[in-house]
Amino acid sequence: MRIQFDKRLWIKATIELKNPLGQCWEVITSENHLELFHPFIVSHFGERLSSIGDKDKIVYMNKLNFTREVISIYKPIDVPTDTLGHHWCGYDLLVGRKKKSLVKWRIVNHSSGRVELSITVWPHTISGYNKITKFLVFNFYIKPQIRKYLKSVTQGFKYYIETKEIVEKEQFGKHKWFSQ
């Protein structure tokens, strides 16, 4: 099954971290990791994300549940430094129920020593619309909602990785799609 996404319609959130790349990688690949830092997840179950084909399930506060499947994985030891001297790792997921969105998690250790986490989403929800409707729906409804969601998730990760305290539900505000 091949899924196609409009390469121009993506939303990304990035946050700078104080912790080393390897420590961040251990958290995002550990079993049930979203329960540690995701402000809208009530449960996250499945195995450690370590190989293509690995799956887990997430249940949001509003009882919506999705499956996440690894379609690409880039472990820290497998990825050479890029042309700018940055070292990175991450994975690509298909997330959803019947229709799936593409989600890319990346941890980058810049040559300056700065570490960043970024999450990029290519949503499935507008694949059937004409160009004008797609533009309007994406830019004025979907993009702001996903941006707010990703900002909360990346803030949650930063909070957890730096304090080792589990993030409270809705710690960074409510979300109209995923809160109760």
C-alpha positions in Angstrom: 0.0 0.0 0.0 1.6 3.2 -1.2 0.4 6.4 0.5 1.0 9.8 -1.2 1.3 13.1 0.5 1.4 16.6 -0.8 5.0 17.6 -0.2 4.1 21.3 0.1 1.6 20.8 2.9 3.5 20.1 6.1 3.7 21.5 9.6 6.9 21.5 11.7 7.8 22.3 15.3 11.4 22.5 16.6 12.7 23.0 20.1 16.3 23.3 21.4 17.4 20.9 24.0 20.1 20.8 26.7 20.5 17.1 26.6 22.8 15.0 24.3 21.4 13.4 21.2 21.9 9.8 22.6 19.9 10.5 25.7 17.0 12.1 23.6 17.1 9.1 21.3 16.7 6.7 24.2 13.6 8.5 25.4 11.8 8.7 22.0 12.5 5.0 21.3 11.6 3.6 24.7 8.5 1.6 25.4 5.4 3.8 26.1 7.5 7.0 25.9 4.7 9.3 25.0 3.1 8.7 28.5 6.2 10.5 29.9 5.9 13.8 27.9 2.8 14.0 25.7 0.3 16.4 27.2 -2.8 14.9 25.4 -2.1 11.1 25.6 -3.7 9.0 28.3 -2.1 5.7 27.2 0.6 4.6 24.9 1.3 0.9 24.5 3.4 -1.2 22.2 6.9 -2.3 22.0 10.1 -0.1 21.7 10.4 1.5 18.3 13.5 0.0 17.0 12.8 -1.4 13.5 10.8 -0.8 10.4 7.3 -2.3 10.9 7.2 -1.8 14.7 3.8 -0.5 15.8 2.3 1.1 18.9 -1.0 2.5 19.8 -1.9 5.8 21.4 -5.1 6.9 23.1 -5.8 10.6 23.5 -7.7 12.3 26.3 -10.9 12.4 24.2 -10.7 8.6 23.7 -9.5 9.0 20.0 -7.0 6.2 19.3 -4.4 5.9 16.6 -1.8 3.3 15.5 1.7 4.4 14.8 3.9 2.4 12.4 7.6 2.8 11.8 8.3 3.1 8.1 11.9 4.4 8.3 14.4 4.5 11.2 17.7 6.3 11.4 19.6 5.2 14.5 22.4 7.4 15.8 25.1 4.8 14.9 23.7 4.3 11.4 23.6 7.9 10.2 26.8 9.6 9.1 27.4 13.3 9.7 25.8 15.4 7.0 27.6 17.9 4.8 27.2 20.7 7.4 28.8 18.6 10.1 25.5 17.8 11.8 24.8 14.4 13.3 21.1 13.3 13.4 18.8 10.4 14.1 15.0 9.8 14.0 12.2 7.9 12.5 9.3 8.2 10.1 5.8 7.0 11.1 2.4 6.5 9.6 -0.1 7.6 12.2 -3.8 7.3 12.2 -6.6 4.8 11.8 -7.8 4.1 8.2 -6.3 7.2 6.8 -2.7 7.9 7.8 -0.6 11.0 8.3 3.2 11.0 7.8 5.1 12.1 10.9 8.9 12.5 11.0 10.8 12.8 14.3 14.3 14.1 14.1 17.0 14.8 16.7 19.9 16.9 15.3 23.2 17.5 17.0 24.5 20.6 15.2 28.2 21.0 14.6 28.0 23.9 17.2 26.9 21.4 19.8 23.3 22.5 19.9 20.7 19.7 20.0 17.2 20.1 18.5 14.1 18.0 18.3 11.8 18.5 15.4 8.5 16.9 14.5 7.1 17.3 11.0 3.6 16.3 10.0 2.1 15.8 6.5 -1.6 15.4 7.3 -3.9 13.1 5.3 -7.0 15.0 6.0 -7.1 17.2 3.0 -6.2 14.8 0.2 -9.6 14.8 -1.4 -10.2 18.6 -1.8 -9.6 20.8 -4.9 -6.7 23.3 -4.8 -8.5 26.3 -3.4 -10.4 24.4 -0.7 -7.2 22.5 0.2 -5.3 25.8 0.5 -8.0 27.4 2.7 -8.6 24.4 4.9 -4.9 23.7 5.4 -3.7 27.2 6.1 -6.6 28.5 8.2 -7.7 25.4 10.1 -5.4 22.4 10.0 -2.0 24.1 10.1 -2.8 26.3 13.2 -4.3 23.3 15.1 -1.4 20.9 14.3 1.2 23.7 15.0 -0.4 24.2 18.5 -0.4 20.4 19.0 3.3 20.0 17.9 4.4 22.9 20.1 2.8 21.3 23.1 4.4 17.9 22.4 7.9 19.4 21.8 7.5 21.5 25.0 6.5 18.4 26.8 9.6 16.5 25.6 11.9 19.4 26.6 10.3 19.6 30.1 10.6 15.8 30.6 14.1 15.4 29.3 15.4 18.3 31.4 13.5 17.7 34.7 12.7 13.9 34.5 9.2 14.8 35.7 6.2 13.4 33.8 4.2 16.1 32.0 0.7 16.8 33.3 -2.2 16.4 30.9 -2.9 19.7 29.1 0.2 21.2 30.9 0.7 23.6 27.9 -3.0 24.3 27.3 -6.0 22.5 25.9 -6.4 21.4 22.3 -9.7 21.3 20.5 -9.0 18.1 18.7 -7.4 16.0 21.5 -8.5 17.3 24.9 -11.5 16.0 26.7 
